Amino acid sequence: MPRFEPFQALRYGQSIPLNEVCSPPYDVLSESDRSALANQHPNNIVHIDMPVSSTGNAYEFAASTMNKWIDSAVLVRDASPSFTIYRMKFVDSTGKQRNVVGVIGALEVVDEGAGGVLPHERTTPKAKTDRLELTRATDANLSPVWGLSLANGLSQLLAEPAELMGSVTDNNGVEHSVERVTDKSRITAISSAISSQPVVIADGHHRYAISRTFRDETRSRTGSNDTAAELTMTYVNELIDEQLSVAAIHRLYEGITYNELASALSPFFTISDAHPVDETTLSEMNERGALCLVSKSGAAHWLTPIATKFEGVRNLDSMFLEHALQHVKHEVRYQHGVHEVQHELSTSQATAAILIRPVSVAEIQRTAYEGLLMPPKSTFFTPKLRTGFVIRELHTH
């Protein structure tokens, strides 16, 4: 089972307004998002996490910026190793008030297939070495991987408040707050609980893979298997219904016409007319047990799976589509959010979209227990964690 340990965190100094310096994760930000955040405050975390340099190497610029911020007490190092309890309060897509709690610590980096830390979906290959270059230059974990713990009772262990370090309310009305845990007995209890059961990676498969590469490089460079690179900064919460809000990642198709796509799907789905997509579509999909095919013009059709055509196929919309289109030439892209899908349909080369239903928490649990993998981009965990509350250095000081 994986080690989960406290670390001496870097945090923004008390005089820095957290709502102006924390940001959404790098992989959901556009260039214009990044610019707006960078202009919002000279110490916004994007200056390090998404560095831009007009004079030279962006990664070296990130490293020098981080060192300057430490020297000037913009970033302050904790006096002792700690965990960080991270709470999110929000209203979910069904209108239900949610209170989600997890903990940021350092999770062991294990070899692929070794067990203990498990992927839950196949990843799409990423040729970019951006995160690896940034880790090498800054010698730090800047944003956490998101892990789901199979340890019963973890949420109860995190229920009691600790030392409040600050809170931020994002543009979606989600309140993010962080608390520092330094009590040794509580640290031991949290560490023991998470280390007792496997952790499933929810979000950040690529970051975790980068951590593995960095660990191997560090071992080779130092000759040691006992450095900070053996672990990576991870937010962990309990893999239970009330602690997770899972949205779907929808599909956009290119390289195939709308009619060709409908024709390819017709042997596997009953296709029937649907009203144009609106705010009721997703809930109606759940009620009907159907997916929704959408054309560039906005015309929509229900896709109701024909059970006999999917015998032996896992009960996931992403698996249904993969199975139905496995011999059909096409290109697929992924997009969360119905409005975002509609925007992409009207402005991009996409010829059609298919809205899919979210994966259930029960199916994510089954994936973990049975060592199965979902297709790429099957799940979208919300709300997204903010970057900037905590930084984990990878060298001793």
N, C-alpha and C positions, 0 to 999 in steps of 0.2 A: 504493500500500500504506500501511497506517496507521502513524503514528508511535507508538512506545512508549517512554516516557521515565521516568527515575527522578524522585523528588520528595523534598522535605524532610518526612519523615513526622512526625506526632504519635503518640506511643506512651505507654502508661502508664508511670509512674515505677517504678524497680526495687523499691520497697518495697510496691507494690500487688500483691496476689495475683491473678494473671490468671484463675485458675479461678473466682474469685468475681465478676469484673467483665466478662468476655467473655460473649456470648450467641449463641444461634442467630439467623439473620436474621429481621427484623421480620415478614416475610410468612408465617412458619410458626408464629408465636406467638399464642396466645389471650390474652384479657385476664387470665385467671388465671395463665398462664405469665409474662406481663409483670409482674404484681404480685409473684409469687414471686421473680423475678430482682431487682426493685427493692428488695425487702425483704432480699435476700441480702447486699447491700453498698451503702453510700451512694454509691459511685462506679461502680455497674454501668452499663454503656453504654446500657441501656434508658432511663435518665434523660434521655439526649440523643436517642437514636435513636427512642424511642417516648414522647415527653414527655407528662406529665400535669401540669397546673397547676391548683391550687385557687383561685388568685387572679386569673388573667388569661389572656393568650394563651400557649398551650402552646409554640408555636414560639419566641417571644421568651424563654420560660423555658429552653428547650433551649440557645439561644444564650448566655444569661447564665450558665447552668450550665457550659457548655463554657469560657467565658472565665475563670470562677472557678477551674476545674480547672487551666487553663494557668497562671494567676497563682500558684496554690498548689503547682505542680509535681506535681499528680496526673497531668497530661498533660505530657510533655516533648518538645520539638521536636528532631529530629535535627540535628546540626551541619552536615551536608551532604546533598545529594540521594542517595537510596539506592533499591535494589530490595529487596523482601522475599521471600525464598524461603519457600514455605508447603508443609509436608509433612503428609500424613495417613497414618497406619498403622491398618489395620482388617481385620476378617474380613468378607468380603462375604456375600451371601445364600446363596451356594453352599458356604460354609465355607472359601473360599480366602483366604489371607493376602495383603493388598494393601498396596503402598507407592506412594502417588500424590504427585507433586510438581508444583508450579506456581510462578508468580512474580507478586507484586503490584507493579504500576507504574501509570503514567498512559497510557491508550490514547486515541488521537485520536478526537474526536467527529465523525463524518462525516454528511453529509446522507443521508436515506433514498434508497436506490437508487444511491448514488454508488459503491458497491463498496468493497472493502478491509475493512470491518466488515459482516458479513452476518448477518441473522436466520436462524434455521433453522425457525421455525414461525410461523404467523399468531398474532397476539396478540388476546386478548379486550379490548374497550375498557374502560378504567378511567376513570370520571368523577372519581374522587377526585384532588385536587391535593396530597395529604398530603406526598409526597416532594418535590414542587417547593417547597411552602411551607417545608419543613424545610431544604432546600438554600439557599433565599433567606435564611432567618433565620441559619443557622449559617455560611453561606459555606464549606461543607465537603462533601466526599464522606465519608459515615460508614460505608458498607458497599460492598464491591466488586461490580461486574458480574462474571459468570463468562464468560470467553472461551476458545474452543478454537482453537489455532494449527495451521495446516497446514504449519508449518515442521518439516521432518525434523531430528531430532537435538536438539530443544529439551530433552528430558528429560536427555540426557547433559550438556548445558551446566549443568543445575541439580543434577547428582548430587553434586558436591563440597560438603561442608558449608561454611557461612559463619558469621558471628558469631551464636551462639544468643541469641535475645531472650526466649525463654520457650516453655512448652508447656502444653497443657490436655488432659485426657482427659474427654470428654463422657459423658452418661448412657448412650450406646449403645456405650461402650468404644472410641470412635475417639480416637486420640491426634493432636492438632493441634499442630504446632510451627512456629515462625517464626524465620528467620535473616536478619540484615541484611547486604546486599552493598554495600560502599562502594568496593571496588577498581575503579578507572576502566577497566582493560582488560576486566574481567569484565562490568561494566555495558555497555560498548560491544558486547561479543560478544552479550549477551542482547538488547539493544535492536536490534541489526542483524538477528538471527535472526527475532525476532517481526515486525519491520517489513518483512521480505522476502516474507511470504506473507499472504493474507487471514486474518482472525480471525472465527470464527463465534460468535455469542452463544449460549451454552448456557443461562444462567439470568440473569435481570435485564433482559429486553427493555424492561420498563417503566422501570427505572432509567436505561437508556441513552437512551430517548426523552425522559425528563425532563432528562437532561444536555444533549440537543440544544436543548430549549426554553430552558434556563438559559444555554447558550452564546449563543443568538440574543438573549436579553435583555441579556446582558453586552456583546455587540457593539453593540447599539443604545444602551446607556447610556454606554459608554466610547468608542465610535467606533474601537475597536481589534479586530483579528483576532489579537492576540498576547497573550492573557491565559491564566491557568490554566484558565479555563472551556473552552478549546479541546480539553481532554482530560478524561477521567474515570477515577477509580480502578477498576482492573480486575485480576482474578486470571486469569492465562492459563496453561493447560497444553496439552500436545500431544494432538492428536486421533488417538490410537491406542488399541487395545484395552486394553493393560495400564494405561493412565493414566485410564481412565474406568470408572465404575460407574453404569450407567443402569438405573433402575427404571421401571415403568409407572405411568401415572396413569389410574386406573380411572374408569368412568362410572356415575353415579347418575341415574336417570330419574324425572321427575315429569310430570304432565299427560297421562299415558297409563297404562292398566292393564298389568299383567304379561302378561295374555293378548293384549292388543292389540299389545304390543311383540313378543311371540313370533310372532304372526301376521304382523307386518310384516317380521320377519327371515326367516321360513321360506322365501320364494322364493330367498334368497341363501345360506342356511346349512343344512347338515344338522343337525337338532336331535336330540340323544340324551340319555338320562338320565345324570346324573353323581352321584357321591356328594356328601354335604354338604361344603361348603368346609372344608378343613383345611390343615395346613402342607405337604401334598404337592400341593395343587391347582396352584400356579404351575408346578412342574416338570412335572407331568402335562400341562398346557396346552402346554408347549414340545414334549413328546414327541408329543402328538397333533396338533400344529399347529392348535389350537383355542382359541377364546375360551370364557368361562364365564358363562352367564346365571344370575343368582341372584334368587330371589323374597324377599319380605319374611319369609316363614315359614322361609327357609333352604333350600328346595328348589332344586336346581341342575341345569342342563342344559349339555352341551357344544354349542358353536356351531362347526361345522367349515365353513370357507368353501368354496362350490362354485366351483371355478376359472373355469368358463365364465361365471359371473355377474359376474366382476370383471376381465374383459379390459380392458386399458388403465388399470386402477386400480393405483396404487402398492401394493407389498406391505407395507402397514402396517395393523395392526388398526384404528387410528383412522380411516384412509381407508376401510376396508371398512364401518365403521359409518356414517360420513358418507354414503357412497354409497348404502347400503341404506335409510337413513332420511331421505334428502333431501326426499321428498315427504310425510313423515309428521309430523303435528303432535305435538310433544313438547318438553319442557324437559330440558336435560342439565346436570349439575354434575360437578365433577371431584374426585377424592379418591385420594391415594396410600395404599398400605398396605392389606392385606387386612383386618386387624383393624379399622382405621379405617372401611373400607367396611361391614363387618358392623355396627359401632356406628351408623353413619349410617342404614343400612337399618332398624334396630330402633327408632331414636329420632326420625327425621325424616319428612317427607312423601314421601320417595322410595318408589316402588312396586316398583322393580327396580334391580339393578345389573348391569353387565357388566364382568368382569375381563378385561383385555387383556394381551398379551405385551409385554415391553420392546422398544424399537426397537434394532436392532443398530448397533454403531459404524460398520459398513460403510455402512449406510443413511444415517447422519448425515453421513459423508464424501461420499456421493453427493449428498446435499442441498446440501452446501456447493459442491462442484465444479460442479454443474449449475444452481446458483442457484434451487433449488426451495424450496418451503415446505411444512412439515407442518401438519396441523390444529392448532388451539390445544391446549395441554396434552397433547402427544404424549410428552414425555420428562420424567423426574424424575431429575436428576443427584444422586448421593449420594456421600459424606456431604455435608451442608450446611456451607458455610464459616462460621466464627465471625465475629461482628462485634465489633470492639473491639481487635483486634491492631494495626491501623493506621488512622489518620484522615488524610485529605488535605485540607489547607486550600486554599481557592480565591482567596486574596488574598496579596499580597506582604507580607513582614514584615521 
